[in-house]
Amino acid sequence: KHNPQSILAFSRGQRVPLRQNSYPYEDFTFGIPLFASSAADCMTYPSIESVESSTSGFFFLNGRGSLAHMFNPVNNNWDGGDVMWSVNQAREWQSRVLTANGAWTWCVKRTEAENGWLIHNDDLKFLQAVYRGLDDASRFFPYQYSCKTSHLK
């Protein structure tokens, strides 16, 4: 049986900048970035700009929308390694995506606990600091973490 109410994203197609890749099946973009080992390397910056240029947070193809979604690792080895973001850059970029009505998901490192898995303490502290600063997006303007991206197009 299938569930017609489930939502789907497919990890294929163009990643940067974001666009709808799996018409008519995807409900949101898979949004996997192109980081080398640091969020500051600007490889994924065109995705921020593409969300901002979307139509109310959606990419449309033949009348069907796909939510502009970014899936970013907190750490330099996806679910391991060290936190690779500055809190201020993470706040600014996530705020820009959310202000454009897009979505943002963090991939976190976990640690084994008695009753399952918990978010690793380093990642939890980082996310708490980021979310404490998302309440007023206007304070991020003018942007401090913009990148020249013409060489990526």
N, C-alpha and C positions, 0 to 999 in steps of 0.2 A: 504494500500500500504506500501511497505517497501522501504528503501533507501539503496541500495547496496553500496553506497559510504560513509555511516556513519562509525564511528569507535566505537569500543566497548571494555569495560573492565567489568569484573564481580567480585563482592565482595564476592568471595568464594574461598575456597582452602587454600593452604599454604601461609602464609604471610612472614615468616622469616625463612630462606632466600627466596628471590624472586625466582619465577620460573613461567613457563607457566602453568596455572591451567585449562583453559577452551578451549583446543584444539578442533576444529580448529576455534573457534569463536572469541577469544579475539585478539585485535590489540595491546594492551598494558597491562601490569600487573597493578592490582588495587593498589598495593603498600602501603596499610594501615599498619602503624607501630604498634609496641607493646610497647607503652610508658606507664609507670606507671603515673608519674606526672612530669617527667623531661627528657629532651632529653639526659642528661648526664648519664642516668641509663644504657645505652648500650644495652638495649633489642633489638633494631633495627639495631645495628651495622652489624650483618651478612648480612643484605640486601645491605649495602654499598659494602661489599666485593663481594656479588653475582653479583651486577651490574658490578663491576670491572673485574670479571671473565667471564662475558658474551661475546658473539661474536659480537663485534662492537655495543654493546648496545642492543642486542636482545637475547632472549631465543628461541631456535629453537626446535620444535618437529615435526617429520615427514616432514621436509622441510618448515614448516610454522613458521614465526617469530612473537614474541610478544615483543614489545618495553619494555625494563627494565625501569619501571616508579615507582617513589616513591611519595606518597601523604602524606605529613607531616603537622601536625597542628603547627601553630605558638605558640599557647597557651596551657596551661595545662588542658583545658576543651574543646578541639576541637575548636569550634567557640566562646569561651568565656574564662574567667579567665585571667591569667597573662601570659606574654611572658615567655616561659620556656627554651629558647635557649640563649646561649651566642652568640653574633654576630660572634665571631671567630669560634666557633664550627659549626654554621650554614654555614658560608662561606666555611670552609674546607670540610664538608660532601657534600654540594651541588656541590662544585667544583669537588670533586672526581667523583660524579655521572655524571656530565656533561662532564668531561674529558673522561670518558668511553663511551660517546655517549648515555647515558641514559637520562631520563627526570625526572624533579622534579617539583611538584606542591605544593603550600602552601595553607592550609586551614586557612582562616583569620577570625577574628572577624569583624563584621560590625556595623555601627551605622546608625540610621535612619536620613535621611536628607529631606529637603523640596521636592526634586524631586526624591526620591527613597532611595537607600542605598549607603553608602560610606564605604571604608575600615576604620576601627577604627584608630585613630591617632597613638596610641601606636604601632599597627601592621605596619602601613605605615612607621613610623620612623625606626622600626626594619628592614623591607624589604629594605628600601633605603640604610641603612648601610650595609646590606648583599650584595646587588647588586653592591655597590660602590667597594667592595673588590673582586669581582669575575673575574676581568680582567687578573690576572696573577696567574694561578693555581700553578706554580712552587714554589711560595713563601710559600706554605703550606707544603713543604717537607723539612725535615722529618715531618711526621704527628704528631700533638700534641693531637689529639682526637681519638686515636686508643683504642680499647678495647680488652681484652682477652675474647674470645667468646667460648672456648672449652666446657664450661658448658651449652651452649645453643644448642649444636648440638645433 
